[in-house]
């Protein structure tokens, strides 16, 4: 598979040839996770509509839910204004985080709290 050249030209990759992928649940707009994609992962995601990412530690592609069954059906993919991040809107089956939680951003650790007066 080859990524469409017009799309490929719009992407700005990091030094490792990767782009950031922010994954949002379609029905709730919860931010589920952040992962990395190379061109092949993005092409497979667009073709199969299953969240496919690049593991930097294993140096290989992985399909979300392939072993856990917690799959992501991709409804929409957007490119940000700089071309260095994609936003995936997905229907998530089961937990999105490898820790077994719904989202990777559900910890109590907050760097900045919302202003309660607003």
matplotlib code that plots the C-alpha trace (Angstrom):
import matplotlib.pyplot as plt

x = [0.0, 1.2, -0.1, -1.8, 1.0, -1.2, -1.9, 1.8, 3.0, 0.8, 2.3, 5.3, 6.9, 9.3, 12.9, 11.8, 9.2, 6.2, 3.2, 1.3, -2.2, -4.7, -7.7, -11.1, -14.2, -16.9, -19.9, -18.4, -15.5, -13.3, -9.6, -8.8, -5.1, -2.2, -0.1, 2.3, 1.7, 4.0, 2.7, 1.8, -0.1, -2.1, -2.8, -4.0, -6.2, -7.7, -8.2, -9.5, -11.1, -9.4, -7.0, -3.5, -0.4, 3.4, 5.0, 8.3, 9.5, 8.7, 9.4, 6.4, 2.7, 0.0, -3.8, -5.7, -7.6, -5.8, -5.0, -7.3, -10.5, -10.8, -11.0, -11.4, -13.7, -12.4, -15.2, -13.1, -9.5, -8.4, -5.1, -4.2, -3.2, 0.6, 0.3, 2.2, -0.8, -3.8, -7.1, -9.0, -12.7, -13.5, -16.1, -14.2, -15.0, -13.8, -11.1, -8.7, -5.8, -3.4, -3.9, -7.5, -9.1, -11.5, -9.0, -5.3, -6.1, -8.2, -5.6, -5.9, -2.7, -3.5, -0.8, -3.3, -6.8, -9.7, -10.6, -13.7, -14.9, -15.5]
y = [0.0, 3.5, 6.7, 9.0, 11.4, 14.5, 13.5, 12.5, 15.9, 17.7, 15.7, 17.0, 14.1, 14.1, 12.9, 9.3, 9.7, 9.7, 12.0, 12.3, 10.8, 12.1, 9.7, 11.0, 9.0, 10.0, 9.8, 11.6, 13.6, 12.1, 12.2, 8.5, 8.2, 9.6, 7.3, 7.6, 6.8, 6.3, 6.5, 2.8, 3.0, 6.0, 4.4, 1.2, 3.2, 5.0, 1.8, -0.5, 2.1, 0.3, 2.3, 1.3, 2.8, 2.5, 1.2, 3.1, 0.5, -2.6, -0.8, -2.3, -1.6, -2.5, -2.5, -1.3, -4.3, -6.9, -8.9, -7.3, -7.1, -3.4, -2.2, 1.3, 1.8, 5.0, 7.4, 10.4, 11.5, 15.1, 16.8, 19.8, 23.1, 22.3, 18.9, 17.3, 15.8, 13.8, 13.6, 10.3, 10.2, 6.6, 4.3, 2.6, -1.0, -1.6, 0.4, 2.5, 2.5, -0.4, -0.1, -1.1, 2.3, 4.0, 6.8, 7.3, 10.7, 9.7, 10.0, 12.4, 14.1, 17.5, 20.1, 22.9, 22.8, 24.5, 27.9, 27.1, 30.7, 30.5]
z = [0.0, -0.8, 0.7, -1.8, -3.0, -2.5, 1.1, 1.7, 0.5, 3.1, 6.0, 8.1, 9.7, 12.7, 12.3, 12.6, 9.8, 12.1, 12.7, 15.9, 16.0, 18.6, 19.0, 20.1, 20.8, 18.3, 20.6, 23.6, 22.2, 25.0, 24.1, 24.3, 23.4, 21.5, 19.2, 16.3, 12.7, 9.7, 6.2, 6.1, 9.3, 8.0, 4.7, 6.4, 8.7, 5.8, 3.8, 6.6, 8.9, 11.8, 14.0, 12.9, 14.5, 14.6, 17.8, 18.4, 20.9, 18.8, 15.5, 13.9, 13.0, 15.4, 14.9, 18.0, 19.4, 17.4, 20.5, 23.1, 21.1, 22.0, 18.4, 17.0, 14.0, 12.4, 11.4, 10.4, 10.0, 9.9, 9.4, 11.5, 10.1, 10.3, 8.8, 11.7, 13.6, 12.6, 14.5, 14.4, 15.5, 16.4, 17.7, 20.5, 21.6, 25.2, 26.9, 24.7, 27.2, 27.5, 31.3, 30.9, 31.4, 29.0, 28.1, 28.7, 30.1, 33.1, 35.8, 38.6, 37.6, 36.3, 35.3, 35.3, 36.8, 35.1, 36.6, 38.7, 38.5, 34.8]

ax = plt.figure().add_subplot(projection="3d")
ax.plot(x, y, z, "-o")
ax.set_aspect("equal")
plt.show()
